[in-house]
Every structure is written in structure tokens, then in C-alpha cells.
Amino acid sequence: MNRTFRKSSMTRWMRRIAIPLVIFTALVVAPTPAVAAPPEEHRASTIVLPDATSAEGIAKGRGSTFYAGDLFQGDIFRGDVQRGTAERFIDAPAGRQAVGMVFDRRHDLLFVAGGFTGQAYVYDTRSGATVRSYQFAAADSGSVINDVTLTGNGAWFTDSVKPVLYFVPLNHKGEPGTFQEVRLSGPATDVSGDFNLNGIAAVNGGRALIVSHSANGELYTVDPETGASKLIAGISVPSVDGIVLSGRRLWAVQNSNQITRILLNDGLAAGTVEKVITSDLFQFPTTAARFGNRLAVVNAKFDTGFPPTADEYEVVLVNG
């Protein structure tokens, strides 16, 4: 299906990506600064997303299943990390986009951030049907709905342009309700960059949230009740994008072709770098999902342009 985008929207996207691409180029050319653990090469393999025109987000499903998105088409792929296969699962309506996503095991739902559309979508992973769609912000408002995480009572979405989070409640029947906008306070409210709040993860079932900030290269905790944010000290992750959290261990995917693994302290006030994961197969990685001791990492290939112009898009599997 052919899809077109308004010239004004494309101009706006090109303007927003220009600075991150310059930063990315500089990071690739410049020597990597010293960190607590040296960069480490890992054996890796790839899973091609067949006929994808772009890629950005990924979520772990049941077992070895994963879901990944075609960023500018909005389509959803379903794959298997053990079989090394993927296929188009949801042919999204024209005009949708697919950025960060998360799978709800209790109700077989997939929550997807809608990027520059200002929207978000909830899909039934048994049928592929749209359960509900949301318009968090007007498409021409400049908002970028970037990533999403799941808690015990709903889903939280980031906006890379506004200092807010959006919350979609979910009842015990798995029915999504009316969304709420939560205004933030503290350091996470800095929106001076082109892309600011990005990745998000829930701690302890949602009693706290962790967000990444692409422009600042930092991580913050957020109180979901008040919106108050605090810096996680001791961590510098330039061009950070999606994050993966397991217990007190966090993986920060960076557009500079690396993933930094961090151990957080018990109070989430600080963290230390355990190691840096690299691969010759990385090409502008954006997000990841964890499968045991391996990470499934999406190659967005924004280094080819924005929208990207690569012939193929894939998920890279690396040891975490």
C-alpha cells in the first residue's frame, strides 16, 4: 500500500532529526570516552523484517516471540528469536506510525506509541484488531509519542517534545480507559533539545518509572503519582534511546551503535556502568527487548537519512 506524508510534516521531521544525526556522526568519528567497562564485541545474528520500509520499536511477547514496528508505515511484525523468522502481522491503517511498544501478557494486548501523529494504539495480538486508539496531542502540535511501558494498572507513554507523560488505565478485564496527562517537574522537564524524553520503564510494578533523555544523555526517575523527577547520578549515556530494565539492571540503547549496561543502586539514585555492548551489525540501534541473556535490538538506520533509505531492516541479536 502506497502512503504519502505531507511536505510540511516531512520538513518538520527533517529539522528535528538534523541535530541527532550530527551528534551521531560525531560520536562515530570521535574516540569513545572511557567508561567503567571497556567496549566488548559479541557474537550476533540478524532477523530481517520482510519488506519493512523503516523500523524503530520492539517488544517481547510470549516465549521467544517478539513484535517490531515499521516506523513510518505503522505496520507490526511478529517474529521468533529462536527460529530467526519474522512476518508482517498487522497491516496498519494509512497514517499510523509505530515507535516504542510493549506487550501485555495478561490480556494479549500490544500498546504502541504513534510518534509524530500524536497518537497511540492498542492492538489485540490474537486477532491483530485495533482495540482502541488515542489522540494524545494534535498531529501538528509537534509532539512525538515515543515509547511506552506497562504497569499493574495501565500504560505510560513519553512525549519527546513536551514535559509530560500520558497514562492509559487498564481495568481487570483488559479494557483500556480514558487517558490522563501527567505534567512532570524536576530535571526531566528540560525540552530544550529536539528529542528529549524517550525510553521508559516501570520499576516494581509501577511504583516508580525510569525515563531516558536523549538530548541530555541522562536517566531520571519519575514518581507516577506526582510527576516529580530526579536524576540518576553517575551515568552518562549520550544519544540514549530505548531502555530495558530487569530488576536493578538497565540496558540503555544508544544511537551511537552501542548499548550500555548499568547496575542501579537500591534507591535508584545512582548507577554504575557494568559494560558496553557493541556489534559490527549495529546500524543506528534504537530499542531492544530482552530474551534471557540475549537482547533483540532494532536497527533503525537513521544514518541513511530521515526517513531512512536502507534496502532492508532487521533485528540484531546480541549477548547482553
C-alpha positions, 0 to 999 in steps of 0.5 A: 500500500502506497502512503504519502506524508505531507511536505510540511510534516516531512520538513518538520521531521527533517529539522528535528532529526538534523541535530541527532544525526550530527551528534551521531556522526560525531560520536562515530568519528570521535574516540569513545570516552572511557567508561567503567567497562571497556567496549566488548564485541559479541557474537550476533545474528540478524532477523530481517523484517520482510519488506519493512520500509523503516523500523524503530520499536520492539517488544517481547511477547510470549516465549521467544516471540517478539513484535517490531514496528515499521516506523513510518508505515505503522505496520507490526511484525511478529517474529521468533528469536529462536527460529530467526523468522519474522512476518508482517502481522498487522497491516496498519491503517494509512497514517499510523506510525509505530515507535516504542511498544510493549506487550501485555501478557495478561490480556494479549494486548500490544500498546504502541506509541504513534510518534509524530501523529500524536497518537497511540494504539492498542492492538489485540495480538490474537486477532491483530484488531485495533482495540482502541486508539488515542489522540494524545496531542494534535498531529501538528502540535509537534509532539512525538509519542515515543515509547511506552511501558506497562504497569499493574494498572495501565500504560505510560507513554513519553512525549519527546517534545513536551514535559509530560507523560500520558497514562492509559488505565487498564481495568481487570478485564483488559479494557483500556480507559480514558487517558490522563496527562501527567505534567512532570517537574524536576530535571526531566522537564528540560525540552530544550533539545529536539528529542528529549524524553524517550525510553521508559520503564516501570520499576516494581510494578509501577511504583516508580518509572525510569525515563531516558533523555536523549538530548541530555544523555541522562536517566531520571526517575519519575514518581507516577503519582506526582510527576516529580523527577530526579536524576540518576547520578553517575551515568552518562549515556549520550544519544540514549534511546530505548531502555530495558530494565530487569530488576536493578539492571538497565540496558540503555540503547544508544544511537551511537551503535552501542548499548550500555549496561548499568547496575542501579543502586537500591534507591535508584539514585545512582548507577554504575556502568557494568559494560558496553555492548557493541556489534559490527551489525549495529546500524543506528540501534534504537530499542531492544527487548530482552530474551534471557541473556540475549537482547533483540535490538532494532536497527533503525538506520537513521544514518541513511537519512530521515526517513531512512533509505536502507534496502532492508531492516532487521533485528540484531541479536546480541549477548547482553 
